Amino acid sequence: MTTPPDPVSSPLPSSAPPRPTRLTLDLGAVVANRRRIAAEVAAGVEVAGVVKADGYGVGAVEVARALAADGCRTFFVAHVGEGITVRAALDAAGVAAARIFVLNGLLAGSESALTAHRLAPVLGSPEEIADWAAFGRARGAPQPCAIHVDTGMNRHGLELDAARALAARPDLVAASGATLVMSHLACADEPGHPLNARQLALFSEIRALFPRLAASLANSAGVFLDPAHHFDLVRPGVALYGGAIVSGEASPMRPVATLEARIVQIRRGRAGECVGYGARETLARDTRLAVLSVGYADGFHRAASSADGRPGGRGVLHGRSVPIVGRISMDLLVVDVGEVPQAVRGDMVELIGPNVPIQEVAAAMGTIDYEVLTSLGRRYERNYRAG
Ligand SMILES: *Cc1c(COP(=O)(O)O)cnc(C)c1O
């Protein structure tokens, strides 16, 4: 009788096996995109880096290090845990002076973790401000934070009345340790939307009530509205990662993420046959099909399937478009390579990248650049390029 190998003590393979999907992330492009934004704002306006959600899927540690090396000194994350990760990366890179703001407010019980890692919460309610001020008093000194005022989005942030009431309490503002007052635009990616002007007017009024605090309103798209939106600090996120500025238009930023998937099989497809789950797509002609090792479990959303003659997304192989045929499965999808006679098993097909912009991928998926990026899967071979 043989005993099965003990899974704990059996030796690991000496080198990791090759992966069928490859994600290449261009940190040089991230840095160039931030410089591009810096060129849009006046010299005294600080350009922060928003690296929440693991740097929009690109990698918060790698992005923060690259931006810090180029002079970025203010970062925004969403969660305390993200802040701890970014702080450790910056400390390891010898960048001690950077500020890290935690956008999603003050979670009760997270106060000591925030100060231990020199993180500044973005406070959006009178309760949060009272709690943070009390924590500062207990520690013997106000601890840094930002104050977020809602100017028309009804998301996180003080209501206008609460902001005005806070401004009438300079003692509380001082005790809160606030260094920044900010708000967030709901429609900056639609330059003509009337809410932009309303939010700008309200924020201008609010920031005047806090003359000692720096002010910040603009996200990526806000930077490209007129300079009145810039104030002291701008907070671009998606533009750093190649996202669109104006909804529905091509992005002027450099693409950052390239996703390629390997062809695991080439097969003949005959007119009248169907492809994929649900048999929702029928081949109109004889062709060659390539099966790619990537699927919705990799964040390549099923919504980019083709069905019932309605086209889905596409890849690019040897400079030619290869349309997705049928439903995208969990780990595989099928493209039509009938126009690419040289396609062979093992070829890498570009699904996101310079030839297939994330704006186009997002449109095929019925979503936005942000969701394409933050969905990028975990089982890719990830390569970082310095640019
Ligand atoms: C995510 C976020 C940003 C960055 O927005 P982009 O549109 O990605 O540039 C800026 N400010 C706040 C409050 C955010 O939540």
The ligand as an SDF file (V2000), in Angstrom:
LIG
                    3D

 15 15  0  0  0  0  0  0  0  0999 V2000
  -12.3310   58.1720   -6.1870 C   0  0  0  0  0  0  0  0  0  0  0  0
  -12.2860   59.5950   -5.7710 C   0  0  0  0  0  0  0  0  0  0  0  0
  -11.4660   60.4980   -6.4540 C   0  0  0  0  0  0  0  0  0  0  0  0
  -10.7720   60.1600   -7.7530 C   0  0  0  0  0  0  0  0  0  0  0  0
  -11.7620   60.1750   -8.7580 O   0  0  0  0  0  0  0  0  0  0  0  0
  -11.4010   59.9140  -10.3110 P   0  0  0  0  0  0  0  0  0  0  0  0
  -12.6860   60.1740  -11.0080 O   0  0  0  0  0  0  0  0  0  0  0  0
  -10.9830   58.4990  -10.3940 O   0  0  0  0  0  0  0  0  0  0  0  0
  -10.3380   60.8510  -10.6790 O   0  0  0  0  0  0  0  0  0  0  0  0
  -11.3540   61.7890   -5.9370 C   0  0  0  0  0  0  0  0  0  0  0  0
  -12.0390   62.1460   -4.8210 N   0  0  0  0  0  0  0  0  0  0  0  0
  -12.8590   61.3070   -4.1740 C   0  0  0  0  0  0  0  0  0  0  0  0
  -13.6100   61.7820   -2.9830 C   0  0  0  0  0  0  0  0  0  0  0  0
  -13.0300   60.0040   -4.6320 C   0  0  0  0  0  0  0  0  0  0  0  0
  -13.8740   59.1770   -4.0130 O   0  0  0  0  0  0  0  0  0  0  0  0
  1  2  1  0
  2  3  1  0
  2 14  2  0
  3  4  1  0
  3 10  2  0
  4  5  1  0
  5  6  1  0
  6  7  2  0
  6  8  1  0
  6  9  1  0
 10 11  1  0
 11 12  2  0
 12 13  1  0
 12 14  1  0
 14 15  1  0
M  END
$$$$
